[in-house]
């Protein structure tokens, strides 16, 4: 998706600077910028806003806004947008893929074959977990959580869920205070709402779809890992810092958890070396939305938001309240 073409088609005299590769927001000259399209690894805070006195809109190419100081942007009169809805199915599909990969030990199995160590079929070889008939616990029952629940039900799983402790009630978005209140959409599939403690104690697979906030940082810590079944699988496609990785590695190494499947990490792209050594850890490079369809729509939403704000209109995916005009 050509961001330059999308913007210039609506604003012909616009100048759009797109780096050939990600260089980090600290290296970008924002002195004359009217709009900023940023990625989730770009921390947009007060210091960045101070370097961008003409800025009118920040279009974050992600659903989550934990990398953007929305309050500071609002105080500065800068609109903030994100990319909801368009990556829901892509992320839900990856969540299911990670569940299967962890349950059936696919990375271990592939290494066995590629390493030339496979000696043929055995009755007890690479025994995994059957998902049909098991209970999926979803933490954060927003768009993505509900989509995962629908897919899990189609696989014959029972679904329980809890709203995330921050109160935002769903996907990895900004603190709920910055967003106009909405009425929750009824669940498309049968699912039982439970407390977080009940979910951890009963679920065979726990999948995180909550935002990263003060309340959810290290949400899955040593105590909550200990509350899970030793046969349970933890899946995280939300934000890496929702899980205490040291505690997770300890639980996996000691055999107190069957497996974990992670698409996100606290200090991306750095990965904890001990985690890399865990045989029951399935690791992916933050590819939840990495389909051509989703990423194309994400870029389009960002371009549309920039054009809307710069032409005096309010974009539908704006998450804060500032004057547009």
C-alpha positions in Angstrom: 0.0 0.0 0.0 1.6 3.3 -1.2 1.0 5.8 1.6 2.3 8.6 -0.6 -0.1 7.8 -3.4 -3.1 7.5 -1.0 -2.5 10.9 0.5 -1.5 12.8 -2.7 -4.6 11.5 -4.4 -6.6 13.6 -2.0 -4.1 16.3 -1.2 -2.1 16.8 -4.4 0.5 19.2 -3.0 1.2 17.1 0.1 4.8 16.1 0.8 5.0 12.6 2.2 8.3 11.3 3.6 8.5 7.5 4.0 11.8 6.1 5.2 13.2 3.1 3.3 13.5 1.2 6.6 12.5 1.8 10.2 15.0 4.2 11.7 13.3 5.1 14.9 11.2 8.1 15.6 14.1 9.9 17.3 15.9 10.1 14.0 12.9 11.7 12.2 12.8 15.5 11.7 9.2 16.5 12.7 9.7 20.3 12.8 7.4 20.8 9.7 5.2 17.7 10.1 1.5 18.2 9.9 0.8 14.5 10.3 2.7 11.5 11.7 2.0 7.8 10.8 3.7 5.7 13.4 4.3 2.1 14.1 3.8 0.3 17.4 7.6 0.4 18.1 7.5 4.2 18.0 7.1 5.8 21.4 5.2 9.0 20.8 5.3 11.0 24.0 5.6 14.6 25.2 9.2 14.9 24.0 8.2 13.8 20.5 5.3 16.2 20.5 7.6 19.1 21.5 9.6 18.4 18.3 6.5 18.7 16.2 4.9 22.1 16.8 2.7 21.9 13.6 1.4 18.4 14.2 -2.3 17.9 13.8 -2.7 14.1 13.7 -1.0 11.0 14.9 -2.1 7.9 12.9 -1.0 4.8 14.8 -0.7 1.8 12.5 -2.0 -0.6 15.1 -5.1 -1.2 17.2 -3.1 -0.8 20.5 -2.1 2.7 21.6 0.2 1.8 24.5 3.0 3.4 22.5 1.2 6.8 22.2 0.7 9.2 25.1 -2.9 10.0 24.1 -3.3 12.4 27.1 -0.3 14.4 26.0 -1.5 14.5 22.4 -4.9 15.6 23.5 -3.4 18.4 25.6 -1.4 19.5 22.6 -4.5 19.5 20.4 -3.3 16.6 18.3 -5.8 14.0 17.0 -4.9 10.4 17.5 -6.3 7.5 15.4 -5.7 3.7 15.4 -6.7 0.8 13.1 -9.5 -1.1 14.6 -11.6 -3.9 13.0 -9.4 -4.5 10.0 -6.9 -6.8 11.7 -9.4 -8.7 13.9 -9.7 -11.8 11.7 -6.0 -11.9 10.9 -5.0 -11.8 14.6 -7.7 -14.3 15.6 -6.5 -16.7 12.9 -2.9 -16.4 14.2 -4.2 -17.0 17.7 -5.8 -20.3 16.7 -2.6 -21.2 14.7 -0.5 -20.7 17.8 -2.9 -22.7 19.9 -2.5 -25.7 17.5 1.3 -25.2 17.2 1.7 -25.3 21.0 -0.9 -28.1 21.6 0.6 -30.4 18.9 4.2 -29.4 19.6 4.8 -28.5 15.9 8.1 -26.5 16.3 9.6 -29.5 18.2 8.3 -31.9 15.6 9.7 -29.9 12.7 13.1 -29.7 14.4 13.1 -33.4 14.9 12.5 -34.0 11.2 14.8 -31.2 9.9 17.6 -32.3 12.3 17.5 -35.9 11.0 16.7 -37.3 14.4 13.3 -38.8 13.5 13.6 -42.6 13.6 10.1 -43.4 12.5 6.6 -43.6 14.0 6.2 -44.5 17.7 3.1 -44.8 19.8 4.4 -42.3 22.4 6.2 -39.9 20.1 5.6 -36.2 20.4 2.4 -36.5 22.3 0.4 -33.3 22.4 -3.0 -32.1 23.5 -6.3 -32.4 21.7 -8.1 -29.1 21.6 -11.6 -30.4 20.9 -13.6 -30.7 24.1 -11.2 -28.5 26.0 -11.9 -25.1 27.6 -10.6 -21.9 26.1 -10.3 -18.9 28.5 -10.2 -15.5 26.8 -8.8 -12.5 28.8 -10.2 -9.4 27.1 -13.4 -10.0 25.2 -13.3 -7.3 22.6 -13.3 -7.7 18.8 -10.4 -10.0 18.6 -11.3 -12.0 21.7 -14.8 -12.6 20.4 -13.5 -13.7 17.0 -11.1 -16.2 18.6 -14.1 -17.5 20.7 -16.2 -18.1 17.6 -13.4 -20.0 15.9 -12.7 -22.0 19.1 -16.4 -23.0 19.4 -16.2 -24.2 15.8 -13.4 -26.5 16.9 -15.5 -28.0 19.6 -14.1 -26.0 22.5 -16.0 -24.5 25.4 -15.4 -20.8 25.8 -15.2 -18.8 29.0 -14.0 -15.2 29.2 -13.2 -12.3 31.5 -13.0 -8.6 30.9 -9.5 -7.4 31.4 -8.6 -5.8 34.8 -8.2 -2.4 33.3 -11.9 -2.2 32.5 -11.3 -1.5 28.8 -13.0 -4.7 27.9 -11.2 -5.8 24.8 -8.5 -5.4 22.3 -5.1 -3.8 23.0 -6.3 -0.2 22.9 -5.7 3.0 24.8 -7.0 3.6 28.4 -10.7 3.6 28.2 -11.1 7.1 29.6 -9.8 8.5 26.3 -12.6 6.8 24.3 -16.3 7.7 24.1 -18.3 4.9 25.9 -19.8 2.2 23.6 -22.3 -0.5 24.2 -20.7 -4.0 24.2 -21.7 -6.1 21.2 -23.5 -9.3 22.2 -21.3 -12.4 22.0 -21.8 -14.2 18.6 -21.2 -17.6 20.3 -22.1 -19.2 23.6 -19.6 -18.1 26.1 -19.6 -17.9 29.9 -18.3 -14.8 31.7 -16.2 -15.7 34.8 -13.7 -14.0 37.1 -10.0 -14.0 36.2 -9.3 -16.4 39.0 -12.0 -18.9 37.8 -10.7 -18.6 34.3 -7.1 -19.4 35.2 -8.2 -22.4 37.4 -10.4 -24.0 34.8 -9.2 -23.2 31.3 -7.0 -25.6 29.3 -5.9 -22.8 27.0 -5.6 -19.1 28.2 -5.5 -16.5 25.4 -4.7 -12.9 26.1 -6.5 -10.1 24.2 -6.4 -7.3 26.7 -4.7 -3.9 26.3 -1.4 -3.0 28.0 -2.2 -0.7 30.8 -0.9 -0.2 34.4 -3.5 -2.8 35.4 -2.5 -5.4 32.9 1.3 -5.1 33.0 2.6 -8.4 34.2 -1.0 -9.5 34.5 0.2 -13.1 34.1 2.8 -13.3 36.9 4.2 -16.2 39.0 1.1 -16.4 41.2 -1.3 -16.5 38.2 0.9 -19.0 36.4 0.8 -21.2 39.5 -3.0 -21.0 39.5 -3.2 -22.5 36.0 -3.4 -26.2 35.3 0.0 -27.8 34.7 -1.5 -29.1 31.4 -2.5 -25.6 30.3 -1.3 -23.6 27.3 -0.8 -19.8 27.5 -1.2 -17.8 24.2 -0.3 -14.1 24.0 -1.1 -12.0 20.9 -1.9 -8.9 22.8 1.2 -7.1 24.3 4.4 -8.7 25.6 4.5 -6.9 28.9 1.1 -8.5 29.9 3.2 -11.5 30.8 6.1 -11.8 33.3 8.5 -13.6 31.1 10.9 -14.6 33.9 8.0 -16.3 35.7 6.8 -17.9 32.5 10.3 -19.3 31.7 10.5 -20.7 35.2 7.1 -22.3 34.9 7.9 -23.9 31.5 11.3 -25.1 32.6 9.9 -26.7 35.8 7.1 -28.3 33.8 4.4 -26.4 35.7 2.8 -25.4 32.3 2.4 -27.5 29.2 3.4 -24.8 26.7 3.2 -21.2 25.8 2.8 -19.5 22.4 3.9 -15.9 22.1 3.6 -13.4 19.2 4.6 -10.4 21.3 7.4 -9.6 23.8 8.1 -6.9 26.3 11.2 -5.5 24.7 10.8 -6.2 21.0 12.8 -7.2 19.0 14.9 -8.5 21.9 14.0 -11.9 23.1 14.9 -13.3 26.5 17.7 -15.9 25.9 16.2 -18.3 28.4 12.9 -18.1 26.5 14.6 -19.1 23.3 15.9 -22.2 25.0 12.5 -23.4 26.2 11.4 -26.4 24.1 7.7 -25.8 24.9 7.7 -22.1 23.8 6.3 -21.3 20.4 7.7 -17.9 19.3 6.5 -15.7 16.4 7.8 -12.2 15.4 4.7 -10.1 16.1 2.8 -11.2 13.0 -0.7 -11.1 14.4 -1.9 -8.7 11.6 0.6 -9.9 9.0 -1.7 -10.7 6.2 -1.8 -8.8 2.9 -5.4 -8.0 3.5 -5.0 -6.7 7.0 -1.9 -4.7 6.5 -3.3 -3.1 3.4 -6.4 -2.0 5.2 -4.3 -0.7 8.2 -2.3 1.5 5.9 -5.4 2.8 4.2 -7.0 3.6 7.5 -3.9 5.6 8.5 -3.9 7.5 5.2 -7.6 8.2 5.4 -7.2 9.5 8.9 -4.4 11.9 7.9 -6.4 13.2 4.9 -9.6 13.6 7.0 -7.9 15.7 9.7 -5.8 17.8 7.3 -9.0 18.6 5.3 -11.0 19.5 8.4 -13.0 16.3 9.0 -13.1 14.0 11.9 -12.0 10.4 11.1 -14.3 7.6 12.4 -11.3 5.9 14.1 -10.3 8.9 16.1 -9.8 8.0 19.8 -9.5 11.3 21.6 -11.4 14.6 21.7 -9.7 17.6 20.0 -11.0 20.3 17.7 -10.8 19.5 14.0 -11.0 22.3 11.5 
